[in-house]
Amino acid sequence: RELSGEALSLAEAKGKCVAVALVDEGSNLLYFERSPCAPLGSIETSIQKAKASALFRKPTSDFVAAIKSGRLGIL
C-alpha cells in the first residue's frame, strides 16, 4: 500500500489523474484507490490491467507492444 500511496502522490505532484489497483499473484484485488479527478471508467480499466499483468506475469505494456507490432490475436 505504501507503493500505491507513492504512485498517487507522484501523479498528484505531476497534475495527473490516476486509478491504482493492486492484486496478488492470483489476480485477487488487494487495494484500489482513484484520484478524485480520474474518470469513472478508469476504475474497471485499472483493475483489469492489474489482473492481466498478474495472470500473464508481464507488464501490460508488453500487450501494447504486441498489438502495435501486428499481433492482433492477443486481443
N, C-alpha and C positions, 0 to 999 in steps of 0.2 A: 504494500500500500504506500510505502514511502516513495517508491519509484513512480507510482501513478500521481502522487502529490507533486513530485518534482516535474513531471510532464505537464501537469496542469499549470503549475507556476511558471514554467518556461513559456508555455503557449500564451498565457496571460501577459507576460512581460513583452512578448512579441506582437501582441494585439490579435492573436489567433483564437478562433472558437473551435474547441475540440470536444470529443467524447472519448473516454478512456475505458476500455474493457479489459479485465484480466481474467484469464481462465487457467485451469490446471491442465495437466497432461491429457486428461480425458475429455477436455473441452467443456468442463463444467464452469459456469460463471462464478468467480470468486469475488469480484469487485467491479463496480461500474460507477463512473461519475461523468457528468456532462457540464461543460461551461454553460452558464445561462444564455449566452448568445449563440450557442451551437444549434443548428436546425434539428427539429424533432426526428427527421429521417436519419440523423447520424446515430441515434440510439441503436436501432437494429443493425445498421451497417457496421458499426464498430464491434458489436458482439459477434456477428457472423464472421468478420475478418479475423478476430481473435481465435474463434473456433477453428477456422480453416487453417490458420497458421499452426495451431497446436496439433491438429489431426494429421497434417501433412509434414509437420516438423520442418517448416521452412517459412521464411517471411513472405507476406502477401505480395511484396514487390517482385518475387520470383514469378508469380502468376501473371502479373502485369507484363513482365519481360517476355514471357512465353507467348502471350497473346499478341504483343507488338511484333514478335518475330514470325507470326503467322500460324502458330499452333492453336487454332481455334477449338480443337477438341477438348481443351481444358475448360471451356465454357460449359 
